[in-house]
Amino acid sequence: MNTIGTRFRQFYGSHPLHLLVVLFSFALAIYTVGVVGPAALWNSAAWWQSILVWFLGAVIAHDLLLFPLYALADRTLTAGSAAVNSRRKTSPPHISPLNYVRIPALATAVLLLLFFPGIIEQGSETFVEATGFTQEPYLRRFLVLTAVIFAVSALAYAVRLALHDHRRPAQAGPEPVVRAGDRPSDAGPRG
């Protein structure tokens, strides 16, 4: 019945809403460049400080370096989990540990991205002049926060495993339907 939608999915490869969102994103980007102006995206005094250069660098760094690395890490984690589950002699619980590693790893990566200048003490003189503090605690705090995030995730996984019933209930068939004539008391004369 929905031949237009089916044809569109076969031609485009996704739902029409996906195309609308992509077109809206391009329109928003073009509008932003139009309002800000192309001159604001390029710093002719120091080309490496230009917004355009950093944007293109981020796209290249993510697509060519980071995405393959974390895809490889995820595949390794998935393969390792499958190998561990296949070596168990008892049936493994049906609770995958993968998300209990993925989510803290993602949170740690975001924290590293946010606090990286403080961790490597970039601009330490300016930071001291502006705040009166040093950047020395950033690395320690990042490591403690990372340990806490992974510990909470491990605790959540342990609680989930503890609450999981390792015993499989016996597969009982459906209750037989008993009709009035099938009861033993109704089968015939009592002896």
RODO-2510 file (C-alpha; in nm, 4 decimals, decimal comma):
residues 191
     n   res          X          Y          Z
     1     m     0,0000     0,0000     0,0000
     2     n     0,2738     0,2442     0,0929
     3     t     0,4599     0,2193    -0,2380
     4     i     0,5917     0,5786    -0,2350
     5     g     0,7470     0,5352     0,1108
     6     t     0,8890     0,1963     0,0156
     7     r     1,0358     0,3305    -0,3069
     8     f     1,1844     0,6273    -0,1217
     9     r     1,3490     0,3990     0,1355
    10     q     1,4902     0,1788    -0,1387
    11     f     1,6263     0,4828    -0,3252
    12     y     1,7461     0,6926    -0,0299
    13     g     1,8199     0,4164     0,2209
    14     s     1,6421     0,5664     0,5205
    15     h     1,3199     0,7226     0,6436
    16     p     1,2134     1,0539     0,4829
    17     l     1,2442     1,2200     0,8244
    18     h     1,6185     1,1504     0,8115
    19     l     1,6463     1,3475     0,4885
    20     l     1,4516     1,6372     0,6414
    21     v     1,6836     1,6489     0,9435
    22     v     1,9940     1,6416     0,7222
    23     l     1,8565     1,9197     0,4999
    24     f     1,7667     2,1241     0,8085
    25     s     2,1221     2,0785     0,9422
    26     f     2,2718     2,2023     0,6164
    27     a     2,0307     2,4968     0,6086
    28     l     2,1242     2,5877     0,9671
    29     a     2,4962     2,5697     0,8847
    30     i     2,4528     2,7896     0,5770
    31     y     2,2429     3,0368     0,7765
    32     t     2,5071     3,0506     1,0519
    33     v     2,7862     3,1186     0,8034
    34     g     2,5675     3,3844     0,6410
    35     v     2,4965     3,5616     0,9705
    36     v     2,8470     3,5349     1,1171
    37     g     3,0166     3,5904     0,7859
    38     p     3,2918     3,3901     0,6209
    39     a     3,5511     3,6417     0,7399
    40     a     3,4827     3,5456     1,1040
    41     l     3,5700     3,1837     1,0295
    42     w     3,9200     3,2629     0,9049
    43     n     4,1989     3,4315     1,1003
    44     s     4,4471     3,5649     0,8475
    45     a     4,6990     3,6653     1,1158
    46     a     4,7314     3,3091     1,2487
    47     w     4,5678     3,0605     1,0110
    48     w     4,5948     2,7719     1,2591
    49     q     4,3685     2,9592     1,5035
    50     s     4,0857     2,9818     1,2497
    51     i     3,7503     2,8245     1,3321
    52     l     3,7395     2,6671     0,9869
    53     v     4,0779     2,4966     1,0330
    54     w     3,9813     2,3599     1,3762
    55     f     3,6460     2,2370     1,2452
    56     l     3,8034     2,0552     0,9519
    57     g     4,0758     1,9192     1,1808
    58     a     3,8126     1,7875     1,4224
    59     v     3,6213     1,6192     1,1408
    60     i     3,9361     1,4567     1,0047
    61     a     4,0640     1,3581     1,3505
    62     h     3,7322     1,2031     1,4458
    63     d     3,6484     1,0247     1,1219
    64     l     3,9955     0,9014     1,0303
    65     l     4,1542     0,8464     1,3719
    66     l     3,9156     0,8342     1,6647
    67     f     3,6198     0,6476     1,5153
    68     p     3,8307     0,3539     1,3935
    69     l     4,0056     0,3403     1,7315
    70     y     3,6936     0,3268     1,9437
    71     a     3,5217     0,0957     1,6961
    72     l     3,8226    -0,1367     1,7291
    73     a     3,8082    -0,1084     2,1084
    74     d     3,4364    -0,1920     2,1051
    75     r     3,4900    -0,4912     1,8744
    76     t     3,7700    -0,6139     2,0999
    77     l     3,5492    -0,5763     2,4070
    78     t     3,2627    -0,7598     2,2354
    79     a     3,4893    -1,0414     2,1153
    80     g     3,6492    -1,0737     2,4590
    81     s     3,3102    -1,0934     2,6260
    82     a     3,1966    -1,3603     2,3798
    83     a     3,5164    -1,5596     2,4366
    84     v     3,4742    -1,5471     2,8138
    85     n     3,1089    -1,6522     2,7879
    86     s     3,1924    -1,9442     2,5574
    87     r     3,4529    -2,0834     2,8028
    88     r     3,2171    -2,0944     3,0997
    89     k     3,1023    -2,4402     3,1997
    90     t     2,7789    -2,3152     3,3494
    91     s     2,5280    -2,1219     3,1522
    92     p     2,6187    -1,7526     3,1690
    93     p     2,3690    -1,5032     3,2987
    94     h     2,1974    -1,3085     3,0276
    95     i     2,3327    -0,9770     3,1528
    96     s     2,5957    -0,8343     2,9229
    97     p     2,8789    -0,6400     3,0876
    98     l     2,9466    -0,4393     2,7719
    99     n     2,7369    -0,1343     2,8587
   100     y     2,8840    -0,1340     3,2083
   101     v     3,2206    -0,0693     3,0393
   102     r     3,1061     0,1434     2,7447
   103     i     2,9197     0,4070     2,9465
   104     p     3,2001     0,4827     3,1957
   105     a     3,4522     0,4841     2,9097
   106     l     3,2401     0,7395     2,7231
   107     a     3,2001     0,9510     3,0372
   108     t     3,5755     0,9384     3,0954
   109     a     3,6464     1,0392     2,7356
   110     v     3,4143     1,3392     2,7655
   111     l     3,5776     1,4397     3,0944
   112     l     3,9213     1,4092     2,9363
   113     l     3,8090     1,6278     2,6493
   114     l     3,6761     1,8907     2,8906
   115     f     3,9673     1,8940     3,1338
   116     f     4,2576     1,8225     2,8966
   117     p     4,3960     2,1792     2,8996
   118     g     4,3948     2,1752     3,2799
   119     i     4,5460     1,8273     3,2948
   120     i     4,8410     1,9218     3,0742
   121     e     4,8588     2,2593     3,2530
   122     q     4,8170     2,4622     2,9367
   123     g     4,8088     2,8339     3,0154
   124     s     4,9154     2,7793     3,3756
   125     e     5,0472     3,1341     3,4197
   126     t     4,7205     3,2865     3,3026
   127     f     4,5221     3,0451     3,5179
   128     v     4,7225     3,1364     3,8294
   129     e     4,6871     3,5081     3,7597
   130     a     4,3124     3,4794     3,7034
   131     t     4,2242     3,2449     3,9916
   132     g     4,5160     3,2360     4,2326
   133     f     4,5225     2,8550     4,2098
   134     t     4,7450     2,6133     4,0213
   135     q     4,6358     2,3469     3,7769
   136     e     4,8157     2,0668     3,9615
   137     p     4,4989     1,9025     4,1062
   138     y     4,3362     1,8551     3,7636
   139     l     4,5115     1,5289     3,6789
   140     r     4,4557     1,3800     4,0247
   141     r     4,0891     1,4821     4,0251
   142     f     4,0405     1,3418     3,6750
   143     l     4,1913     1,0066     3,7773
   144     v     3,9851     0,9907     4,0982
   145     l     3,6673     1,0798     3,9100
   146     t     3,7439     0,8150     3,6466
   147     a     3,7995     0,5533     3,9173
   148     v     3,4724     0,6505     4,0878
   149     i     3,2784     0,6310     3,7597
   150     f     3,4127     0,2823     3,6824
   151     a     3,3602     0,1690     4,0436
   152     v     2,9963     0,2819     4,0392
   153     s     2,9472     0,1018     3,7104
   154     a     3,1077    -0,2156     3,8478
   155     l     2,8892    -0,1910     4,1576
   156     a     2,5775    -0,1493     3,9427
   157     y     2,6774    -0,4571     3,7415
   158     a     2,7420    -0,6584     4,0578
   159     v     2,4039    -0,5595     4,2003
   160     r     2,2347    -0,6523     3,8756
   161     l     2,4086    -0,9908     3,8740
   162     a     2,3165    -1,0498     4,2381
   163     l     1,9524    -0,9709     4,1717
   164     h     1,9456    -1,1917     3,8639
   165     d     1,8063    -1,5363     3,9329
   166     h     2,0702    -1,7817     3,8123
   167     r     1,8314    -2,0728     3,8400
   168     r     1,6119    -2,1200     3,5409
   169     p     1,2567    -2,2064     3,6377
   170     a     1,1447    -2,5535     3,5376
   171     q     0,9675    -2,5477     3,2078
   172     a     0,6224    -2,6545     3,3150
   173     g     0,3802    -2,7212     3,0383
   174     p     0,0403    -2,5635     3,0322
   175     e    -0,2108    -2,6942     3,2802
   176     p    -0,4202    -2,9690     3,1224
   177     v    -0,7778    -2,8797     3,0595
   178     v    -1,0002    -3,0984     3,2751
   179     r    -1,3492    -3,1525     3,1493
   180     a    -1,6354    -3,2866     3,3594
   181     g    -1,6279    -3,6285     3,1920
   182     d    -1,2487    -3,6629     3,2289
   183     r    -1,2326    -3,6479     3,6065
   184     p    -1,1546    -3,9761     3,7805
   185     s    -1,4580    -3,9383     4,0006
   186     d    -1,6815    -3,9117     3,6945
   187     a    -1,5216    -4,2029     3,5090
   188     g    -1,7527    -4,4722     3,6324
   189     p    -1,8990    -4,6460     3,9317
   190     r    -1,6975    -4,6342     4,2497
   191     g    -1,5560    -4,9593     4,3547
***
